[in-house]
Amino acid sequence: MLDASRRTALGVLASCFVLGLAGRGIGETFVVFVLPLSHGFGWDRASVASIYSVSMLANGLAGPMVGRLFDRSGPRTVYVLGLLLVGSAMSSAPYADALWQFRLCLGLGVGVGTACLGNVPNSTLVSRWFKSHLATAMSIVYSAFGIGILTLVPLAQLLNQMLGWRTAYQWLGAGVLAVTVPIALLPWRRFRAGRADLAPRAEGPTARADVLSIAHALRHPGFWGLFAVFWFTSVGMYTVVVQIVAYLVEIGFPPMQAATAWGFSGVLLPIGMLVVGWLDGVIGRRASVLLAYGVTLFGMALLWLLSRFPSVWLLGAFVVCFGGTLGSRGPLISAIAMRLFRGGHAATIFGMITIGSGLGAALGSWLGGSLHDWTHSYDAGFALAFTSIVCGIVPFFTIAALRH
């Protein structure tokens, strides 16, 4: 029989998983709308990719704001705001007919909304209930990204093919809005309190204590090391991710097969996260992270080869390698951040670190589309992605706080 504390911890874990699935999964459905928007409005690939870039930029820049809102007002406010923003933005997209309008709803609205449902509040909340198994708990929460890809990307493609992209967005938006009330009714005050030995320290009564806490984080080499890891990794991954379905279609795969193949990575992503989390306790954190990066780089090489040797088997190998390690570093990196900066302002500090992820994702997604337009090929984008991922490994060798 589970005691009350353990039941609450599992409830926190399940809630963060569902919210992460809704946020990240809905956000990643944009990949199936790249070609419909490009063909429907006659926009080049860079213009369409800029919508996703705005979303990623807003997601990253909103991190400190979301963290501050979490520290001050609690998770209920943050999560309900996120669901309302994402649901309203997706529901508004069908009525847009200009690029700036898509950037406003699918870019700014979805970006800020998914930040409210994403890693900043989820990592902070989970770290208040798990200690020895924190990396595993983080892996479970982060795996919502994969399940979201698995379920929502093919669903979005199916809705798009059957009903058109406008109606597809209406259904997706309505689905998000429908879960807002049940989520708001969860016992967030109890969830926020945390386990007795892991609850955040009481905040000081003056603003000075807050300034010193953030100032200390900004002077810590680990802060900038994690910022660089998020930046370079996001540039590399999102240079590729936004273009994957369009790339597979253009080299000869049917649209539904392309979307389903990429969606299948959602099956492998949580497995990859759990395996890397398990390896963390067997071969060490740095070795686990470096292995994950190596498999990702191999997957990128397979994706490049697909245009030369199109094959279902090669496609499957790419999905296993690239999709299986897509977010596998995230839980360990978040666990490092929570260990280094545990306290009453952890959410704000972690939100500041994740700015690197948002900026990198915004730049990478825009560069992926721009390089395709400039060169009429995906090769330059793949080369940039490969180089950026290699750069993301460097801090694990140069920053002492990340080496151990």
For each residue, the residues with C-beta under 8 A, 3 or more apart:
1:
2: 6 7 10
3: 6 7
4: 7 8
5: 8 9 195
6: 2 3 9 10
7: 2 3 4 10 11
8: 4 5 11 12 129 190 191
9: 5 6 12 13 129 130 195
10: 2 6 7 13 14
11: 7 8 14 15 186 187 191
12: 8 9 15 16 125 126 128 129 191
13: 9 10 16 17 126 129 130 137 140 141
14: 10 11 17 18
15: 11 12 18 19 183 186 191
16: 12 13 19 20 121 122 125 126 141 144
17: 13 14 20 21 140 141 143 144
18: 14 15 21 22 144 183
19: 15 16 22 23 79 82 83 117 122 144 183
20: 16 17 23 24 117 118 119 122 141 142 144 145 148
21: 17 18 24 25 144 145 147 148 151 152
22: 18 19 25 26 83 86 117 148 176 179
23: 19 20 26 27 82 86 113 114 116 117 118 148
24: 20 21 27 28 114 117 118 144 145 148
25: 21 22 28 29 144 145 147 148 149 151 152 153
26: 22 23 29 86 90 110 114 148 152 172 176
27: 23 24 30 55 59 86 110 114
28: 24 25 31 145 148 149 152 153 241
29: 25 26 32 33 152 153 155 156 172
30: 27 33 34 51 52 55 106 242
31: 28 34 153 241 242 244 245 246 259 262
32: 29 36 153 156 157 160 245 255 259
33: 29 30 36 37 156 160 165 168 169
34: 30 31 37 38 45 48 49 242 243 245 246
35: 38 39 245 246 249 255
36: 32 33 39 40 160 165
37: 33 34 40 41 43 48 51 102 165
38: 34 35 41 42 43 44 45 47 48
39: 35 36 42
40: 36 37 165
41: 37 38 97 99
42: 38 39
43: 37 38 47 48 99
44: 38 47 48 369 373
45: 34 38 48 49 243 246 369 370 372 373
46: 49 50 366 369 370 372 373
47: 38 43 44 50 99 369
48: 34 37 38 43 44 45 51 52 369
49: 34 45 46 52 53 242 243 365 366 368 369 370
50: 46 47 53 54 99 103 107 366 369
51: 30 37 48 54 55 99 102 103 106 107
52: 30 48 49 55 56 106 107 238 242 365
53: 49 50 56 57 107 361 362 363 365 366
54: 50 51 57 58 103 107 108 111 362
55: 27 30 51 52 58 59 106 107 108 110 111 114 362
56: 52 53 59 60 111 234 238 358 361 362 364 365
57: 53 54 60 61 107 111 358 359 361 362
58: 54 55 61 62 107 108 110 111 112 115 358
59: 27 55 56 62 63 111 112 114 115 118 357 358 361
60: 56 57 63 115 354 355 356 357 358 359 360 361 362
61: 57 58 64 65 355 358 359
62: 58 59 65 66 111 112 115 116 351 358
63: 59 60 66 67 115 120 350 351 352 353 354 355 357 358
64: 61 67 68 348 351 352 355
65: 61 62 68 69 115 351
66: 62 63 69 70 78 115 116 118 120 121 347 351
67: 63 64 70 71 120 121 124 346 347 348 349 350 351 352
68: 64 65 71 72 347 348 351
69: 65 66 72 73 77 78 81 116
70: 66 67 73 74 75 78 120 121 124 347 348
71: 67 68 203 344 345 346 347 348
72: 68 69
73: 69 70 76 77 78
74: 70 77 78 188 189 192
75: 70 78 79 121 125 188 191 192
76: 73 79 80 184 186 188 189
77: 69 73 74 80 81
78: 66 69 70 73 74 75 81 82 116 121
79: 19 75 76 82 83 116 117 121 183 184 188
80: 76 77 83 84 180 183 184
81: 69 77 78 84 85 113 116
82: 19 23 78 79 85 86 112 113 114 115 116 117 118
83: 19 22 79 80 86 87 113 116 117 176 177 179 180 183
84: 80 81 87 88 113 177 180
85: 81 82 88 89 109 110 112 113 116
86: 22 23 26 27 82 83 89 90 109 110 113 114 117 173 176
87: 83 84 90 91 113 173 174 175 176 177 180
88: 84 85 91 92 109 173 177
89: 85 86 92 93 105 106 108 109 110 113 173
90: 26 86 87 93 105 106 110 169 170 172 173 176
91: 87 88 94 169 170 173 174 177
92: 88 89 95 96 105 109 173
93: 89 90 96 102 105 106 166 169 173
94: 91 165 166 167 169 170
95: 92
96: 92 93 101 102 104 105 106
97: 41 101
98: 101 102
99: 41 43 47 50 51 102 103
100: 103 104
101: 96 97 98 104 105
102: 37 51 93 96 98 99 105 106 107
103: 50 51 54 99 100 106 107 108
104: 96 100 101 107 108 109
105: 89 90 92 93 96 101 102 108 109 110
106: 30 51 52 55 89 90 93 96 102 103 109 110
107: 50 51 52 53 54 55 57 58 102 103 104 110 111
108: 54 55 58 89 103 104 105 111 112
109: 85 86 88 89 92 104 105 106 112 113
110: 26 27 55 58 85 86 89 90 105 106 107 113 114
111: 54 55 56 57 58 59 62 107 108 114 115 358
112: 58 59 62 82 85 108 109 115 116
113: 23 81 82 83 84 85 86 87 89 109 110 116 117
114: 23 24 26 27 55 59 82 86 110 111 117 118
115: 58 59 60 62 63 65 66 82 111 112 118 120 358
116: 23 62 66 69 78 79 81 82 83 85 112 113 121
117: 19 20 22 23 24 79 82 83 86 113 114 121 122
118: 20 23 24 59 66 82 114 115 121 122
119: 20 122 123 142 330 334 350 354
120: 63 66 67 70 115 123 124 347 350 351 354
121: 16 66 67 70 75 78 79 116 117 118 124 125 347
122: 16 19 20 117 118 119 125 126 141
123: 119 120 126 127 138 141 334 337 338 350
124: 67 70 120 121 127 128 338 346 347 350
125: 12 16 75 121 122 128 129 191 192
126: 12 13 16 122 123 129 130 134 137 138 141
127: 123 124 130 134 198 335 338 342 346
128: 12 124 125 192 193 194 195 198 199 200
129: 8 9 12 13 125 126 137 194 195 198
130: 9 13 126 127 133 134 136 137 198
131: 134 195 197 198
132:
133: 130 136 137
134: 126 127 130 131 137 138 335 338
135: 138 139 277 280 281 331 332 335
136: 130 133 139 140 274 277 278
137: 13 126 129 130 133 134 140 141
138: 123 126 134 135 141 142 277 330 331 332 334 335
139: 135 136 142 143 270 273 274 276 277 331
140: 13 17 136 137 143 270 273 274
141: 13 16 17 20 122 123 126 137 138 144 331
142: 20 119 138 139 145 273 327 330 331 334
143: 17 139 140 146 147 269 270 273 274 327
144: 16 17 18 19 20 21 24 25 141 147 148
145: 20 21 24 25 28 142 148 149 266 269 326 327 330
146: 143 149 150 265 266 267 268 269 270 272 273 323 326 327
147: 21 25 143 144 150 151 266 269 270
148: 20 21 22 23 24 25 26 28 144 145 151 152 153 266
149: 25 28 145 146 152 153 262 263 265 266 269 323
150: 146 147 153 154 263 264 265 266 267 269
151: 21 25 147 148 154 155 263 266
152: 21 25 26 28 29 148 149 155 156 172
153: 25 28 29 31 32 148 149 150 156 157 259 262 263 266
154: 150 151 157 158 256 259 260 263
155: 29 151 152 158 159
156: 29 32 33 152 153 159 160 168 172 259
157: 32 153 154 160 161 255 256 259 260 263
158: 154 155 161 162 256
159: 155 156 162 163 167 168 171 172
160: 32 33 36 156 157 163 164 165 168
161: 157 158 255 256
162: 158 159
163: 159 160 167 168 171
164: 160 167 168
165: 33 36 37 40 94 160 168 169
166: 93 94 169 170
167: 94 159 163 164 170 171
168: 33 156 159 160 163 164 165 171 172
169: 33 90 91 93 94 165 166 172 173
170: 90 91 94 166 167 173 174
171: 159 163 167 168 174 175
172: 26 29 90 152 156 159 168 169 175 176
173: 86 87 88 89 90 91 92 93 169 170 176 177
174: 87 91 170 171 177 178
175: 87 171 172 178 179
176: 22 26 83 86 87 90 172 173 179 180
177: 83 84 87 88 91 173 174 180
178: 174 175
179: 22 83 175 176 182 183
180: 80 83 84 87 176 177 183 184
181: 184 185
182: 179 185 186
183: 15 18 19 79 80 83 179 180 186
184: 76 79 80 180 181
185: 181 182
186: 11 15 76 182 183 191
187: 11 190 191
188: 74 75 76 79 191 192
189: 74 76 192 193
190: 8 187 193
191: 8 11 12 15 75 125 186 187 188
192: 74 75 125 128 188 189
193: 128 189 190 199
194: 128 129 198 199 200
195: 5 9 128 129 131 198 199
196: 199
197: 131
198: 127 128 129 130 131 194 195
199: 128 193 194 195 196
200: 128 194 203 342 343 344 346
201: 343 344
202: 344
203: 71 200 209 210 344 345
204: 208 209 210
205: 209
206: 209 210
207: 210 211
208: 204 211 212
209: 203 204 205 206 212 213
210: 203 204 206 207 213 214 345
211: 207 208 214 215
212: 208 209 215 216
213: 209 210 216 217 343 344 345 349
214: 210 211 217 218 345 348 349 352
215: 211 212 218 219
216: 212 213 219 220
217: 213 214 220 223 341 349 352
218: 214 215 223 352
219: 215 216 223
220: 216 217 223 224 340 341 401
221: 224 225 399 400 401
222: 225 226 336 337 340 399 401 402
223: 217 218 219 220 226 227 340 341 349 352 353
224: 220 221 227 228 399
225: 221 222 228 229 395 398 399 401 402
226: 222 223 229 230 333 336 337 353 356 395 402
227: 223 224 230 231 353 355 356
228: 224 225 231 232 356 391 392 394 395
229: 225 226 232 233 329 333 356 392 395 396 402
230: 226 227 233 234 333 353 354 356 357 360
231: 227 228 234 235 356 357 359 360 392
232: 228 229 235 236 360 388 389 391 392 394
233: 229 230 236 237 329 357 360 388 389 392
234: 56 230 231 237 238 356 357 358 359 360 361 364
235: 231 232 238 239 360 361 363 364 367 384 385 388
236: 232 233 239 240 364 384 385 386 387 388 389 391 392
237: 233 234 240 241 296 326 361 364 385 389
238: 52 56 234 235 241 242 360 361 362 364 365 368
239: 235 236 242 243 364 365 367 368 371 381 382 384 385 388
240: 236 237 243 244 300 303 322 368 381 382 385
241: 28 31 237 238 244 326 365
242: 30 31 34 49 52 238 239 365 368 369
243: 34 45 49 239 240 246 247 368 369 372 378 381
244: 31 240 241 247 248 258 262 303
245: 31 32 34 35 248 249 255 258 259 262
246: 31 34 35 45 243 249 250
247: 243 244 250 251 303 307 378
248: 244 245 251 253 257 258 261 262 306 315
249: 35 245 246 253 254 255 258
250: 246 247
251: 247 248 306 307 310
252: 310
253: 248 249 257 258 261 310 315
254: 249 257 258
255: 32 35 157 161 245 249 258 259
256: 154 157 158 161 259 260
257: 248 253 254 260 261
258: 244 245 248 249 253 254 255 261 262
259: 31 32 153 154 156 157 245 255 256 262 263
260: 154 157 256 257 263 264
261: 248 253 257 258 264 265 315 316 319
262: 31 149 153 244 245 248 258 259 265 319 323
263: 149 150 151 153 154 157 259 260 266
264: 150 260 261 267 268 319 323
265: 146 149 150 261 262 268 269 319 322 323 324 326
266: 145 146 147 148 149 150 151 153 263 269 270 323
267: 146 150 264 270 271
268: 146 264 265 271 272 319 320 323 324
269: 143 145 146 147 149 150 265 266 272 273 323 324 326 327 328
270: 139 140 143 146 147 266 267 273 274
271: 267 268 274 275 324
272: 146 268 269 275 276 292 323 324 325 326 328
273: 139 140 142 143 146 269 270 276 277 327 328 330 331
274: 136 139 140 143 270 271 277 278
275: 271 272 278 279 328
276: 139 272 273 279 280 288 289 291 292 325 328 329 331 332
277: 135 136 138 139 273 274 280 281 288 331 332
278: 136 274 275 281 282
279: 275 276 282 283 287 288 291
280: 135 276 277 283 284 285 288 332
281: 135 277 278
282: 278 279
283: 279 280 287 288 291
284: 280 287 288
285: 280 288 289 332 336 404
286: 289 290 396 402 403 404
287: 279 283 284 290 291
288: 276 277 279 280 283 284 285 291 292 332
289: 276 285 286 292 293 329 332 333 393 396
290: 286 287 293 294 393 396
291: 276 279 283 287 288 294 295
292: 272 276 288 289 295 296 325 328 329
293: 289 290 296 297 325 329 389 392 393
294: 290 291 297 298
295: 291 292 298 299 321 324 325
296: 237 292 293 299 300 321 322 325 326 389
297: 293 294 300 301 386 389 390
298: 294 295 301 302 321
299: 295 296 302 303 317 318 320 321 322 323 324 325
300: 240 296 297 303 304 322 382 385 386 389
301: 297 298 304 305 386
302: 298 299 305 306 314 317 318 321 322
303: 240 244 247 299 300 306 318 322 382
304: 300 301 307 308 378 379 382
305: 301 302 308 309 314
306: 248 251 302 303 309 310 311 314 315 318
307: 247 251 304 310 378
308: 304 305
309: 305 306 314
310: 251 252 253 306 307 314 315
311: 306 314 315
312: 315 316
313: 316 317
314: 302 305 306 309 310 311 317 318
315: 248 253 261 306 310 311 312 318 319
316: 261 312 313 319 320
317: 299 302 313 314 320 321
318: 299 302 303 306 314 315 321 322 323
319: 261 262 264 265 268 315 316 322 323 324
320: 268 299 316 317 323 324
321: 295 296 298 299 302 317 318 324 325
322: 240 265 296 299 300 302 303 318 319 325 326
323: 146 149 262 264 265 266 268 269 272 299 318 319 320 326
324: 265 268 269 271 272 295 299 319 320 321 328
325: 272 276 292 293 295 296 299 321 322 328 329
326: 145 146 237 241 265 269 272 296 322 323
327: 142 143 145 146 269 273 330 331
328: 269 272 273 275 276 292 324 325 331
329: 229 233 276 289 292 293 325 332 333
330: 119 138 142 145 273 327 333 334
331: 135 138 139 141 142 273 276 277 327 328 334 335
332: 135 138 276 277 280 285 288 289 329 335 336
333: 226 229 230 289 329 330 336 337
334: 119 123 138 142 330 331 337 338 350
335: 127 134 135 138 331 332 338 339
336: 222 226 285 332 333 339 340 401 402
337: 123 222 226 333 334 340 341 349 350 353
338: 123 124 127 134 334 335 341 342 346 350
339: 335 336 342
340: 220 222 223 336 337 401
341: 217 220 223 337 338 345 346 349 350
342: 127 200 338 339 346
343: 200 201 213 346
344: 71 200 201 202 203 213
345: 71 203 210 213 214 341 348 349
346: 67 71 124 127 200 338 341 342 343 349 350
347: 66 67 68 70 71 120 121 124 350 351
348: 64 67 68 70 71 214 345 351 352
349: 67 213 214 217 223 337 341 345 346 352 353
350: 63 67 119 120 123 124 334 337 338 341 346 347 353 354
351: 62 63 64 65 66 67 68 120 347 348 354 355
352: 63 64 67 214 217 218 223 348 349 355
353: 63 223 226 227 230 337 349 350 356
354: 60 63 119 120 230 350 351 357 358
355: 60 61 63 64 227 351 352 358 359
356: 60 226 227 228 229 230 231 234 353 359 360
357: 59 60 63 230 231 233 234 354 360 361
358: 56 57 58 59 60 61 62 63 111 115 234 354 355 361 362
359: 57 60 61 231 234 355 356 362 363
360: 60 230 231 232 233 234 235 238 356 357 363 364 388
361: 53 56 57 59 60 234 235 237 238 357 358 364 365
362: 53 54 55 56 57 60 238 358 359 365 366
363: 53 235 359 360 366 367
364: 56 234 235 236 237 238 239 360 361 367 368 384 385 388
365: 49 52 53 56 238 239 241 242 361 362 368 369
366: 46 49 50 53 362 363 369 370
367: 235 239 363 364 370 371 381 384
368: 49 238 239 240 242 243 364 365 371 372 381 384 385
369: 44 45 46 47 48 49 50 242 243 365 366 372 373
370: 45 46 49 366 367 373 374
371: 239 367 368 374 375 378 380 381 384
372: 45 46 243 368 369 375 376 377 378 381
373: 44 45 46 369 370 376
374: 370 371 380
375: 371 372 379 380
376: 372 373
377: 372 380
378: 243 247 304 307 371 372 381 382
379: 304 375 382 383
380: 371 374 375 377 383 384
381: 239 240 243 367 368 371 372 378 384 385
382: 239 240 300 303 304 378 379 385 386
383: 379 380 386 387
384: 235 236 239 364 367 368 371 380 381 387 388
385: 235 236 237 239 240 300 364 368 381 382 388 389
386: 236 297 300 301 382 383 389 390
387: 236 383 384 390 391
388: 232 233 235 236 239 360 364 384 385 391 392
389: 232 233 236 237 293 296 297 300 385 386 392 393
390: 297 386 387 393 394
391: 228 232 236 387 388 394
392: 228 229 231 232 233 236 293 388 389 395
393: 289 290 293 389 390 396 397
394: 228 232 390 391 397 398
395: 225 226 228 229 392 398 399 402
396: 229 286 289 290 393 399 402 403
397: 393 394 403
398: 225 394 395
399: 221 222 224 225 395 396 402 403
400: 221 403 404
401: 220 221 222 225 336 340 404
402: 222 225 226 229 286 336 395 396 399
403: 286 396 397 399 400
404: 285 286 400 401
